[in-house]
Every structure is written in C-alpha cells, then in structure tokens.
Amino acid sequence: MKNIRLFKPLIGNEELKEINKVFKKSWIGYGPTVKKFEKLWCKKFNIKHSIATNSCTAALHIALKSFNFKKNKKVLVPSITFSATAAVVLYCDLQPIFVDINTNSLTMSFEDLKRKYTKDCVAIMPVHFGGHPCEMEKIIPWAKKKNLKVIEDCAHTCGGTYKGKKLGTWGDIGCFSFEEKKMLTTGDGGMVVTNNKKNSNIIRSLSFHGWDKDPLLRHKKSSGKQNMNLKHWEYQIKKLGFKYNMNDLMASIGIVQMKKINFFNYKRRIILKKYLKGIKLCKGFIPAYPYNLKQSSYWLFSIRCKRRDHLIKYLKQKKISTSVHLKPLPLHQLYKKYKSSMPNAQKIWKEILTLPFYPDLSAKNLNYIIKQLNIYDSKYLK
C-alpha cells in the first residue's frame, strides 16, 4: 500500500490545453492571460478590482503596503496562522499584535481582538483558518468604528459564502492563495481583490516594481500606425515596488481551475460529511472546527486529540500522512518579543492534527483512514 497523501492538487488535460494555448502565443510572462484571469475573478466574486500575484504572501504584503501606514503602528493578527500573515506586517515596518483564538473554531477571537486593541492599531488581518469563516459580522462594524482597515487572509478558502456574502469581499481587501496544495492552484500564485480603485492602482503598481504604467498596456499602445509617435516605452517609478506579478503560464492554469472551484468545494463537502459521520462515535477526539458545510469552502480536515503525537506516530505506521496546523507564531523565535496572552492557542495547538483531505481522495482510502481512527480510539483512548 502506498502512503496516503495529505494534500493533492486536482489537475488534468484541461489545464494542459490552456497552457498549450499560451505556448503557441510565445508569450509566457505577464500578459493577456493574466488580464483574462483577473477579469474572470472579478466576475466570480462580484468585485471591481483583482490583481494577480505570484503568491498569497506577495498579495498580503502589497495589500498592507498600499495603505502606507506610519512605521511601528500595530496590526492585529491571529496567534495561529501561517507565518506569512505576520511576516508581511514586519515587511511593512509595523508591529504584529497576536490575538487569541476561539476554542471551537481556531479563528480569531472577537473578544480578545477587542481586548488587544490600542489606539496605535491601524489594521486587522482576520484569517479564515482551515476555511472556517471568522466572525466577520462582528469584526467589520467594530473595525469601522475604530477606523481600522481589514485585510482578509483567504489563503485557506476559495468560493465559500458566509452569511450571504463571499469570503474575501467583507473587508477592504481580500487575499487568496493558489499555492500547490490550496483550494485551487496555479503551482504558486495569489490574488488581491478590492472595490477601492485607489488601492487597486497602488497595489498593481507595487506588484510590478512601482511603475506608474502597466507594461502590458504600454506594449499595446505601441502597436498601430496611429501610435507611431507615442513614447510607449516611457514610465515613471513613483514607489518602491516588487516583482510580485503573476505570469501567463500560471494564469492559464488558474483560468481552468477557477471553473472547477464549485466542483472542488462540492467534493470536499462530501468527504467532510463522511469523515464527520465516520468518527462520530469516537470518544478520544473531536473535529477541530464546527464544520458548517452549507456553501462552505474548507481546506483542512483537522481533529483535536489529547494524545496527538502518539496518534501521528500510529497513523504514520499505517501509511496515513498527517500534519499539524499550526504552532502559534509567538512561540517561534522571531516573534517571541511580540508575545501576548493566548491561553486558548497555547493549549489547543498541542491537540491539533490534520488528516488527508483533497477532492479526489478515494472512497477506499477515506474508509481506511476512518477505520484506523476508530481502531486507535477504541485501543488507546477509552
């Protein structure tokens, strides 16, 4: 028996055909396919502006950078999240303030968010961790009263709806991930979305070296006899920017993957239902999230177990891949000086275990995983 993978992208001939179209054009860098992907994304999420990037980390960085906050101001981030959420705060010469998590959902605690707020805070970066929505109906009106900008980290979700509104469109800016393991993939990649034209223009400029003119639009203006006298090559660098743009190869994959996202989420819901039903009678562990499956978009299937590390070892022997998502950031050396009270995160992270979860996880493998969880529960946890 082969090891059962933890994550796996679902890609096929449709993606190869779209890549081939780009090859035939002999234009594989930043070009028209990126623009097409961005337009389709705007339509999908009913948003005015989308800027494709080479990673979600890049997306988060330039999203935060676009507000040009004064040095050493503070940004509220969850204590359990991928390192990029807090790293981009440091990239912008700001200070991360770590907010504790809810015990039942691993997402940012609204009560602790209010406790950690000070007048030096300028933004909040709620993370829909594992795909479970933050309490945006509470966070958004409170943030507006405090004049805080909200940047939604949607690296773990894509296409999910919360209280009738798409995740990623609640805040001032939303950022998505297309990394190899995520809800949809472009190999690596990300997307920034916003309804604010000013922010959009700044973000697009920051994504390509700080240029004031889009290089693709400059190229288009250079063609045609009527444009012979135009200085299409001229541009100004008004801001210190970055090489964060997506390319046409990545976008070609994204265009196909985006068309499949509803199917991906449907398949994930089916697998989640089987997982939840399969471990319902287990006494020694519980789901890490409430898993509200209606119109959901979950990236992780995680459980909480007091003997987490022993269970990991057991499942490894049974050729079942696992991981831990994630160790609280203030426990890492880089972030220790920003430590703050986070009793829930410090306790719960020691119990979290992530299990295999992807759209084409076979029924055979899923049933095998569930069987082994039940065997472990009856043998070691009762």
C-alpha positions in Angstrom: 0.0 0.0 0.0 1.3 3.5 -0.9 1.3 6.3 1.6 -2.0 8.3 1.6 -1.1 11.9 0.8 -2.1 14.7 3.0 -2.8 17.1 0.1 -3.1 16.7 -3.7 -3.9 19.1 -6.5 -6.6 18.0 -9.0 -5.2 18.9 -12.4 -5.7 17.3 -15.8 -5.8 17.7 -19.6 -7.9 20.8 -19.5 -5.1 22.7 -17.8 -2.6 21.3 -20.3 -4.7 22.5 -23.2 -4.8 26.0 -21.7 -1.1 26.0 -21.1 -0.6 24.9 -24.7 -2.5 28.0 -25.9 0.0 30.2 -24.1 2.9 28.3 -25.6 1.6 28.9 -29.1 1.4 32.6 -28.5 5.1 32.6 -27.4 4.1 34.9 -24.6 4.5 33.3 -21.2 5.3 36.2 -18.9 2.9 38.9 -17.7 0.4 39.3 -20.4 -3.2 39.0 -21.7 -3.9 35.7 -20.0 -3.2 37.3 -16.6 -5.7 40.0 -17.5 -8.3 37.4 -18.6 -7.8 35.6 -15.3 -8.3 38.8 -13.3 -11.5 39.7 -15.2 -12.9 36.3 -14.6 -12.0 36.5 -10.9 -13.8 39.9 -10.6 -16.9 38.3 -12.2 -16.7 35.3 -10.0 -16.5 37.3 -6.8 -18.6 40.3 -7.9 -15.7 42.6 -7.1 -14.4 45.6 -9.0 -10.7 45.0 -9.0 -8.5 41.9 -9.0 -4.7 41.9 -9.2 -3.0 38.5 -9.7 0.3 37.9 -7.9 3.0 35.2 -7.7 1.9 34.2 -4.2 -0.5 35.0 -1.4 2.4 36.2 0.7 3.0 38.8 -2.1 -0.7 39.6 -2.1 -0.8 40.2 1.6 2.4 42.3 1.6 1.3 44.8 -1.1 -2.3 44.9 0.2 -0.9 46.1 3.6 1.7 48.2 2.0 -0.9 50.0 -0.1 -2.2 51.9 3.0 1.2 53.4 3.7 0.8 53.2 7.5 3.3 55.0 9.6 6.3 53.0 10.9 5.7 51.0 14.1 2.0 51.2 14.0 0.2 47.9 15.0 -1.7 45.3 13.1 -3.9 42.7 14.8 -3.4 39.2 13.6 -4.4 35.7 14.9 -1.9 33.8 17.0 -2.4 30.7 15.0 -1.9 31.3 11.3 0.7 30.7 8.6 3.8 32.7 9.1 3.2 35.0 6.1 0.3 36.7 7.8 2.6 38.2 10.4 5.7 38.3 8.2 4.1 40.9 5.9 3.5 43.1 9.0 7.2 43.1 9.7 8.0 43.7 6.0 6.0 47.0 6.3 7.9 48.1 9.4 4.8 47.5 11.5 4.2 45.5 14.7 2.1 42.4 14.9 -0.3 42.1 17.8 -1.3 38.5 18.3 -4.9 37.8 19.1 -6.0 34.5 20.8 -8.3 32.1 19.0 -11.8 30.8 19.6 -11.7 27.4 21.3 -14.3 25.9 18.9 -13.1 27.2 15.6 -9.4 28.1 15.7 -10.3 31.5 14.2 -9.5 34.9 15.7 -11.4 35.6 19.0 -13.5 38.7 18.7 -13.5 39.2 22.4 -9.7 39.1 22.6 -9.5 41.3 19.5 -11.3 44.0 21.4 -9.0 43.5 24.4 -5.8 43.7 22.4 -6.8 46.9 20.5 -5.0 50.1 21.3 -5.0 53.5 19.6 -1.8 52.5 17.8 -3.6 49.8 15.9 -4.3 50.6 12.2 -5.4 47.3 10.7 -6.8 43.8 11.3 -5.9 40.7 9.3 -8.6 38.0 10.0 -7.7 34.6 8.7 -10.4 32.1 7.7 -8.3 29.4 9.2 -8.8 26.0 7.6 -11.6 27.5 5.6 -13.8 28.3 8.6 -15.1 31.8 8.5 -14.1 34.4 11.1 -17.0 36.3 12.8 -17.0 39.0 10.1 -20.4 40.3 11.0 -18.8 41.4 14.3 -15.4 42.3 13.1 -16.4 44.6 10.2 -18.7 47.1 12.0 -16.3 47.2 15.0 -13.3 47.9 12.8 -15.2 50.7 11.0 -15.9 52.4 14.4 -12.2 52.2 15.2 -11.1 53.3 11.7 -9.2 50.1 11.2 -8.5 48.7 7.7 -9.5 45.0 7.3 -7.4 42.7 5.1 -9.0 39.2 4.8 -6.5 36.4 4.6 -8.3 33.8 2.4 -5.4 31.5 1.8 -7.4 28.6 3.2 -10.7 29.2 1.4 -12.0 30.0 -2.1 -15.6 30.3 -3.1 -17.1 30.0 0.4 -20.0 32.1 1.5 -20.7 33.4 5.0 -24.0 34.9 5.9 -24.8 35.6 2.3 -21.5 37.2 1.4 -18.4 35.8 -0.3 -15.4 35.3 1.9 -12.8 37.8 0.7 -15.3 40.5 0.0 -16.1 41.5 3.6 -13.1 43.6 4.2 -11.3 46.5 2.5 -9.1 44.0 0.7 -9.1 40.2 0.3 -6.1 38.0 -0.5 -6.2 34.4 -1.9 -3.7 31.7 -2.3 -3.1 29.4 -5.4 -0.2 27.5 -3.9 0.1 23.9 -5.0 -1.9 22.5 -2.1 -4.6 25.0 -1.9 -8.3 25.1 -2.9 -7.3 25.8 -6.5 -3.8 26.0 -7.8 -1.6 27.8 -10.3 1.5 26.0 -8.9 2.1 29.1 -6.8 0.2 32.3 -7.0 -2.2 34.6 -5.4 -4.9 37.3 -5.9 -5.7 40.6 -4.3 -9.3 41.8 -4.5 -10.8 45.2 -3.6 -13.6 47.6 -4.6 -11.4 50.6 -3.9 -9.9 52.0 -7.2 -7.1 54.0 -5.4 -5.9 50.9 -3.5 -6.2 48.8 -6.7 -3.9 51.2 -8.6 -1.4 51.3 -5.8 -1.3 47.5 -5.5 -0.9 47.0 -9.2 2.0 49.4 -9.3 3.6 47.8 -6.2 3.2 44.3 -7.9 5.4 45.5 -10.8 8.4 47.4 -9.5 6.4 50.5 -8.6 5.9 51.5 -12.3 3.1 54.0 -12.8 2.1 52.4 -16.1 1.1 48.8 -16.7 3.8 47.2 -19.0 1.2 45.2 -21.0 -0.9 48.4 -21.7 2.3 50.2 -22.8 3.0 47.4 -25.2 -0.5 47.5 -26.7 -0.2 51.3 -27.2 3.0 50.8 -29.2 1.2 48.9 -32.0 -0.6 50.5 -34.9 0.3 53.4 -37.2 -1.7 55.9 -35.3 0.6 55.3 -32.3 3.9 55.7 -34.1 4.8 58.9 -32.3 3.8 57.7 -28.8 6.6 57.2 -26.3 5.2 53.8 -25.3 8.5 52.9 -23.6 8.2 55.8 -21.1 7.1 55.3 -17.5 7.8 56.7 -14.0 8.8 54.8 -10.9 6.9 56.6 -8.2 7.0 54.0 -5.4 9.5 51.3 -4.3 7.8 48.2 -5.7 8.4 44.5 -6.0 8.5 41.7 -8.7 5.2 40.1 -7.5 3.2 39.8 -10.7 1.7 36.6 -12.0 2.6 35.3 -15.4 0.5 33.9 -18.3 1.6 30.3 -17.6 0.3 30.4 -14.1 -2.9 32.3 -15.1 -3.7 29.7 -17.8 -3.9 27.0 -15.2 -5.9 29.3 -12.9 -8.5 30.0 -15.5 -9.3 26.3 -15.8 -9.0 25.7 -12.0 -11.4 28.6 -11.3 -14.1 26.9 -13.5 -13.8 23.8 -11.3 -13.9 25.5 -7.9 -17.6 24.8 -7.3 -17.0 21.1 -8.1 -13.9 21.1 -5.8 -15.9 22.5 -2.9 -18.7 20.1 -3.5 -16.4 17.1 -3.4 -14.8 18.4 -0.2 -18.2 18.7 1.4 -19.0 15.1 0.5 -15.7 13.9 2.0 -16.2 16.0 5.1 -19.6 14.5 5.7 -18.1 11.0 5.5 -15.3 12.0 7.9 -17.7 13.5 10.4 -20.1 10.6 10.3 -17.2 8.1 10.5 -15.7 9.5 13.7 -19.0 10.4 15.4 -18.8 7.6 18.0 -15.1 8.2 18.8 -14.6 9.3 22.4 -10.9 10.4 22.2 -11.1 13.2 19.6 -13.4 15.8 18.2 -13.4 17.9 15.0 -11.3 21.0 15.3 -14.0 23.1 13.6 -17.8 23.3 13.8 -17.8 22.4 10.0 -20.8 24.3 8.8 -20.9 22.7 5.4 -23.6 24.8 3.6 -21.9 26.9 0.9 -18.6 26.2 2.6 -15.0 26.1 1.3 -12.8 24.2 3.8 -9.1 23.5 3.1 -8.4 21.4 6.2 -9.9 18.4 7.9 -8.5 18.6 11.4 -9.3 16.9 14.7 -8.2 17.5 18.3 -6.7 14.7 20.3 -5.0 14.8 23.7 -2.6 12.1 22.5 -1.9 13.9 19.3 1.7 13.0 18.8 1.1 9.3 19.6 -1.8 9.3 17.1 0.5 10.8 14.5 3.0 8.0 15.0 0.3 5.4 14.8 -1.1 6.8 11.6 2.4 7.0 10.1 2.8 3.3 10.7 -0.4 2.8 8.8 0.9 4.9 5.9 -1.5 7.8 6.5 0.1 11.2 6.2 -0.7 13.8 8.8 0.5 17.3 9.9 0.0 20.0 12.5 -1.6 23.3 11.5 -0.1 25.3 13.2 2.2 26.1 16.1 1.3 29.6 17.5 3.6 32.2 15.9 4.6 33.9 19.3 6.3 30.5 20.2 8.7 31.0 17.3 12.0 32.8 18.0 11.3 35.6 15.5 8.0 36.6 17.2 8.8 35.9 20.9 9.3 39.7 21.6 5.7 40.3 20.4 4.3 37.7 22.8 0.9 38.3 24.4 -1.6 36.3 26.4 -3.0 33.5 24.3 -4.2 30.7 26.6 -6.5 29.1 24.1 -3.9 28.9 21.4 -1.2 27.6 23.7 -3.4 24.7 24.9 -5.3 23.8 21.7 -2.3 23.7 19.2 -0.9 20.7 21.2 -4.0 18.8 20.3 -4.5 19.7 16.6 -3.9 17.1 13.9 -4.6 17.5 10.2 -5.7 14.4 8.1 -5.7 13.7 4.4 -8.2 15.9 2.6 -8.5 16.7 -1.2 -11.2 16.5 -3.8 -10.2 13.1 -5.3 -9.4 11.3 -2.1 -10.7 7.9 -2.9 -13.6 6.2 -1.0 -11.2 3.3 -0.3 -8.6 5.4 1.3 -11.1 7.5 3.1 -12.8 4.4 4.6 -9.3 3.1 5.6 -8.4 6.3 7.4 -11.7 6.3 9.2 -11.3 2.7 10.2 -7.8 3.3 11.6 -9.1 6.3 13.6 -11.8 4.1 15.1 -9.3 1.4 15.9 -7.0 3.8 17.6 -9.8 5.4 19.6 -11.0 2.0 20.9 -7.5 0.8 21.6 -5.8 3.8 23.1 -8.3 6.4 24.1 -11.1 4.5 26.0 
